[in-house]
């Protein structure tokens, strides 16, 4: 997909689920056009930093070892600490090279999801990562009231030709639910607003059994925190939470992560969903990511869309809001074919 803005977006981005990163193991990652090594140290802390040793360029993510809170290079045993510093050289143990540093990405783990802060020039986080259970006034909840998202209610689509802004532009588009997802009634955009780094929108499903057109059977409260992901809370006929995230891999490609927290059956204490709940969520809700992807994979970005009166104002407001997350210019002629 060719777009007029950079794929090296500023913000918080999801890179996986906590259970995928095991204590004492290294894991290779590729995001924002760079290679990274992720490792969970012996105390359980997760670190993500540049993958290549500054000595001779070997990959720490392939054959590297976790030693204490450091990752050790498989080539010559140089160790790198959580702040990216060289902490140990085995053949001159009293003289590590303090001048060398690997780039470190700030990491936050929340409700089994792993997020990193990315700024193309290494800037520090500009806002705090929100919590899907504390994000929506009047709808606070406890994670323990829901089944775990991973692995049963988690999905990933790798290396898709989708830019994070394209995903965000679904926000003001309530009409697509009818055509893409087979909604039985046409949803309505009840409200939208821009609050600093957040794009917030409220979508309603009219109650077909009510004579009042303002009565909603279901409301979806969704907040984008930057372009990396949307957190949503469902109120009414369904009462689950979800995070839908899009993280650039390289210019032209992204990984998409979908996580659902489904309410536990009354009296349930296990975090593992029973078979009937798992089947219900898989059939009714987890399929939506693939339905959207069927559109996005082949979509062309239209800079000056012919918008209807209903969607013109929120669409253009979202695009204006999105510009704050582009701190570097786009690469020329970035094209990916589906």
N, C-alpha and C positions, 0 to 999 in steps of 0.2 A: 504494500500500500504506500503510495506516494503522498506525503503530507507536507504542508508548508511550515512545520515547526519541528524542533529537535526531538530525537528519541531519548536524549540524555536529560530526563526530566528531574526536577528538584522535588523532593518529598519523601514520605514514608512509603515503603513498598514491601509487599509480602514475598518471601523466598522459600516458604515451606511450612511444615508443621513440626512442632517440638519433638514428637516421638521419632522423627526421621533423623535426628541428630543425637547419636548415642555417645555416652561418656567414653572418653579415651579413643574416639575415632575421628578421622578427618574425612571431609566430604568436599568434592569439587563443585563449584558453582560458576555459572557464566551469566553475568548481568551487566547492563549498561555498557556493553562492548568490551568488557574486561573479564579476566579470569580471577576467581577468588577461592580461598581455602576457608572452609568452615570447620571448626573443631570445638568439641565440648571438653573442657579441661577436667582434671581429676576431681575438682570440687563441684562440677556440674555446670559451670558458667560457660555460655556459648560465645565464641568469638568468630568474627569474619574479617579477613584481611586479604591484601593482595596475594595472589597464589605463588608468585615466583620469587625464590630466594635471591636476595640482592648480591650474593657472592658470585655465582656463575649461572644463575637463571633457572635452576632446576625447579620443578613444580612441587610445592609443599603438599598439594592436594592429591598427589599420586605417589604413594609410598611414604609420605611423611608420617611421623609418630608424635603422639601427645606425651610430653614429659612434664609432669606437674601442671603449671598453667601455661606452658609454652608448646609450640609446635616445632619439631626437629626436622631439618632437611634430610632427605634420603641420600643425597649426594655426598656431603662432607660433614654432616652432623651439626651444622650451625643451627642454633635455636633462636626463636623469635617469640617475644612475649606479647601479652594482651594489648599493649600500647603500640605494637609494631616494631619495638626496638630489638636490636640484636643483643641477646643476653649471654650467649656462651659460644665459644669456638673451641672445640675439643683439644686442638693442638696448640692453643695459647689461652688456657682457661681463665687466666687472670686479666686478659686484655680483650674483651669483646669490642666490636667496632660500634661505638656509640653514635657515630655519625650516620649510620645506615638505619633507615626506617621503612617499614612497609605501611601502605595506606590501610587504615582501619575504618570499617563501617560501623557506626553506632548501631547496636542491636537491642531490640525489645522483644521479649516473649510475653504473649498475652493470650490467655484462654486457649493454649496449645497452638497458637499461630506465631510464626517468626517474622518479624518485620525488621528492615534495615532503613536507616536514613541515608538518602543519596543526594549529594550536591555535586555537579560535574567538576567543580573546582575544590572539593573537599570541605565545604563550609559545614558548620555545626548545625544541629537541628534548630529549626525556626519555630516549631510549635510541638506541643506534647502529643503523643499518640493517644487517641481517644479509646474508650472501653465500650464495647458493644452492649454491655449490661448496665452501663451508667450514662449512656450517651443521650437518652431520650427522656426529657422531663415527664414525670407521671407514669413512666413505664419501666422504672428500675426493676431489676431482677437479679437473681443469684445464679451463677454458673452451675451450681449444684442442682438446680431445678431442671436442668436440661441434660440430655444425653450428649456424650462427647462427639465432636465433629469428626475426628480422625480415628480410625480410617473409614468408618461406615458412611459418614455423610460428608466426605471430602472428595473433591475431584480436581484434577489439574489437566490443562491442555497446553502442551509444550510447542514452542516455536511456531506460533500462529502469526499471520500477517496483520496484526491488529495493534493500533496505537492506543495508549490509555485514554486519550481524549475521545476517541470513537466510542469506547465503552461508557465514558461519562455522559456522552450526548444521548444515551438512552434515558437519562434522568428526566428531562422534560418531555419525553416522548411517551405519553401514556397510551396513545392510540396503537402502538405496535403490539401491546399485549393481546389485543383482539386478533390481529392477523398472524403474528409470529407464534404466540403461545396458546392460541385457541381459547382465550377468555370467553366465557358465555355471555358476558355483558361488556360494554365498552367502558373501561376505566376512565376516571376524570382526574386531571391535575387540580387538586384542591388548593395548593399553595406552594410557593417556592420563594426562597430568599438566599441572598449571599451574605455570609458572616465571616469576614476575614478570609482564612484559608478554606473555609467550608462552603459547599454548595448544598443547600438543604431543600428537599422537596417532599410533598405529601400527596400520595395518590389514593383515590378512593374507588371502591367497587359499589355502585348503587345497589340497594337492597330491592330485588325484584318483587318481593312480597309486601313492600310498603307503598302506600299511596303518596308518601312524601319523597320527592326526588332528591332531597338533601340527606336522606337516611342512607348510611353506608353499611353494607354487610361486612366490609373489610377495609382497613386502612393500612397503607404501607408508609412508615416513616423512614426516610433514607437520607443519610448525610454522607457526602463525599468529603474526605479530609485530604485536600490536594487531589491530584489525579490518580493516585495509586490504588484507591479502593473505595468502595461504598459499604457502610454499615447500615443494616436495615432491621427494623423491628416491626412485626406484623401484629395488628390489633383488630380483634373481632373474630371472624370465623376461624382464623388460624392465628396462633400466638407463638411463632417461632422467631429466631434471629438468624441473620446470615451476614457473611462478608463475601463480597465479590471483588477480587483484586486482579489488576493487570500490571505486570512488571516487565519493562523492556529488557530483552536479552542482547540484541544487537540492533543496529539501524535496520528497521524493517520487520523485526520479529519480537514477540512478547510471549511470556508464559501467563496463563490465566488460572487463578485459584478460586475455588468455590467451596465455602464451608457453611454448613447448616447446624444450628443448635436446636434440636427438636424437644419440646416439653416432655418430661417424663410422665409415664402413666401414674395415676394416683397411687401412692404407697411404694413406688419403685425407689430403690436405693442404689442400684447398679448404674454405672455410667455407660454400660454397654446396652444398646437398644435391643429389645427382643425381635425375633424374626419377623413378626407381623408388622411392627413399626418400621423396621428397616425396609421391608418390601413396599410399604405405603409411601414412604418418603422418596425412595428410589424411583418409583413409577410416576409420582405426581409432581415432584419438586426438583430432583437432581437433574432431570433431563433438560431443564430450561437453558443451561449454559450451552448445550449443543445446538439448540434451536437458534440462539443468538449468533453463534459462530457460523452457522450456515449462511447467514446474511453478511457478517463482517468479513469473512474470508474473501469474498468477491466484490466487496463494496468499493466504490470510488469516492474519494473525499471531494466534496463540492464546496468550494470556498464561498460562493455566493448562491446559497440554496434558494429555491423558489418556495418560501415558507407560507403556510396558511396563516390567516389572521390569529388563529388560536395558539399556534406554537411559535410565532415569530419572536415575541418579546422574551420568553424564557430561553429559547435557543441562543439568541444573540447575547443575552446576559451571561449565559454559561460560557460561551466562547470568549467573551471579554474577561471573565473571571479566570479562565484557564491560562491567560497570557502571563500571569504572575509566576508561573512555575517553570518558565523557560528562561534560564539564565545564560544560555549559550545559543548561538545561531544554529539553524539546521544544516545538515550535510547536504550538499547539492545533489540532485538527481537520485534520491533514495527511493528505489522501487523494489517491491517484492510482489511476485505473482502468486496467486492462489492455485 
